[in-house]
Structure formats: C-alpha cells, structure tokens
C-alpha cells in the first residue's frame, strides 16, 4: 500500500526546483509544457464536470401543505434515533492498527 502511495505521489508531483534553466534544452521545455498542459486540461475537465451537476431538487412546490400535514409518529423518530446511536457506536469502535510508518524521510541533502 505504501509503495502504491509513493508511486502515485511521484507521478503527480511536479518538481519546480529541479527546472534548471541552464541544464534544460528547448525540446525538454516543450515536452514539460505539453505535459503540464495535458494535466491542467484533465483537471479542468474534472472541475467542469462538478459545475454541470444539477442543483438539489426541490422536495415540494407547496411547503405549507407539508408543514400542515400530520407529524411523524413518535415510534418512527425513536427508531431513527436508535439506528443513529447504533451507527455512532459502530463508528466509534473503528480503530486503525499502524503496522509501519506511513511517512518516511527521503535521503535528500
């Protein structure tokens, strides 16, 4: 799992400090610019997808009728409260056993 995290991180990191202007040739600049443009286009497409999502639907056009209707039975409220308490209890008992360090120091001088 750690190896896959490190591999994904290495793929997604753009090391700006390594862009030495004297050591790079023109074609290297063009390759990097093309790579960055491709990544930016992918990210902007993902953002455009989120912007296209529809708004939350309106549950009713006549809220006064909903408010004037009969209240929710007390037994139903108790059942929802009981289920929420069970869910909270189950979630509070989840524990993660750390087997090894997730973050390690690289040998960078």
C-alpha positions as CSV (number, residue, x, y, z in Angstrom):
1,X,0.0,0.0,0.0
2,X,2.8,2.3,0.9
3,X,4.6,1.6,-2.4
4,X,1.4,2.5,-4.4
5,X,1.0,5.8,-2.4
6,X,4.7,6.7,-3.2
7,X,4.3,5.8,-6.8
8,X,1.2,7.9,-7.2
9,X,2.8,10.8,-5.4
10,X,5.9,10.5,-7.6
11,X,3.7,10.6,-10.8
12,X,1.7,13.6,-9.6
13,X,4.5,15.8,-8.3
14,X,6.0,18.5,-10.5
15,X,9.3,19.5,-9.0
16,X,9.7,23.2,-9.9
17,X,13.0,23.5,-8.1
18,X,14.5,20.9,-10.5
19,X,13.8,23.1,-13.5
20,X,17.3,24.4,-14.0
21,X,17.2,26.8,-17.0
22,X,20.8,26.3,-18.0
23,X,20.6,22.5,-17.9
24,X,17.4,22.1,-20.0
25,X,17.2,22.2,-23.7
26,X,14.4,23.7,-25.8
27,X,12.7,20.3,-26.5
28,X,12.7,19.5,-22.8
29,X,10.9,22.7,-22.1
30,X,8.4,21.9,-24.8
31,X,7.8,18.4,-23.5
32,X,7.2,19.6,-20.0
33,X,4.9,22.4,-21.2
34,X,2.9,19.8,-23.1
35,X,2.8,17.5,-20.1
36,X,1.6,20.4,-17.8
37,X,-1.0,21.5,-20.3
38,X,-2.4,17.9,-20.5
39,X,-2.6,17.7,-16.7
40,X,-4.3,21.1,-16.5
41,X,-6.8,20.1,-19.2
42,X,-7.6,16.9,-17.3
43,X,-8.1,18.8,-14.0
44,X,-10.2,21.5,-15.7
45,X,-12.4,18.8,-17.3
46,X,-13.0,17.3,-13.8
47,X,-13.9,20.8,-12.5
48,X,-16.3,21.4,-15.4
49,X,-18.0,18.1,-14.5
50,X,-18.7,19.3,-11.0
51,X,-20.1,22.6,-12.3
52,X,-22.6,20.8,-14.5
53,X,-24.2,18.8,-11.7
54,X,-27.8,19.7,-11.2
55,X,-28.9,21.7,-8.1
56,X,-30.6,19.8,-5.3
57,X,-34.2,19.1,-6.3
58,X,-37.0,20.9,-4.6
59,X,-38.9,18.4,-2.5
60,X,-42.2,20.3,-2.9
61,X,-43.6,23.3,-4.5
62,X,-46.1,23.8,-1.7
63,X,-44.2,23.7,1.7
64,X,-47.3,24.9,3.6
65,X,-49.0,21.6,2.8
66,X,-46.0,19.7,4.2
67,X,-46.0,21.8,7.3
68,X,-49.7,21.4,7.8
69,X,-49.6,17.6,7.4
70,X,-49.6,15.1,10.3
71,X,-46.4,14.9,12.3
72,X,-44.0,12.0,12.1
73,X,-45.1,9.2,14.5
74,X,-43.0,9.1,17.7
75,X,-42.2,5.4,17.1
76,X,-40.5,6.3,13.8
77,X,-38.5,9.1,15.5
78,X,-37.4,6.6,18.2
79,X,-36.4,4.0,15.5
80,X,-34.3,6.6,13.6
81,X,-32.6,7.7,16.9
82,X,-31.9,4.1,17.8
83,X,-30.3,3.4,14.4
84,X,-28.3,6.6,14.6
85,X,-27.0,5.6,18.0
86,X,-26.0,2.1,16.7
87,X,-24.2,3.7,13.8
88,X,-22.4,6.1,16.1
89,X,-21.4,3.3,18.4
90,X,-20.1,1.2,15.4
91,X,-18.1,4.1,14.0
92,X,-16.6,5.0,17.4
93,X,-15.2,1.4,17.7
94,X,-13.3,1.5,14.5
95,X,-9.6,1.5,15.1
96,X,-6.6,1.6,12.8
97,X,-3.6,-0.5,13.8
98,X,-0.5,1.1,12.4
99,X,1.9,-1.6,11.1
100,X,4.6,0.7,9.8
101,X,5.4,4.3,9.2
102,X,3.3,5.9,6.5
103,X,5.5,8.9,6.0
104,X,9.2,8.3,5.7
105,X,12.1,10.8,5.2
106,X,13.8,10.7,1.8
107,X,17.6,10.9,1.7
108,X,17.6,14.4,0.3
109,X,20.6,16.5,1.4
